[in-house]
Amino acid sequence: MKRRRLWFLVVGAGSFAGTLLYRRRTVRNRMRVDVYFDDGSMVSLAAGSPDADALLPTAQQILAQVHAGSA
């Protein structure tokens, strides 16, 4: 009986850890644009939305120039 409980505990912990790792990986690879306003508010636009798709190419060019200048 104790071995069975231990087995379920190990499988449950492994499943939980796998879920966390999968979520961290998928969230990290998402492209988005965060727009900050003067009043302190912010809007986060995910890739695929019309507004983000219009801003992402410009943001990528700016980041590429910044990274090229710092290297």
Secondary structure, DSSP 8 states (H G I E B T S, - for coil): -HHHHHHHHHHHHHHHHHHHHHHHHHHHT--EEEEE-TTS-EEEEETTSHHHHHHHHHHHHHHHHHHHHH-
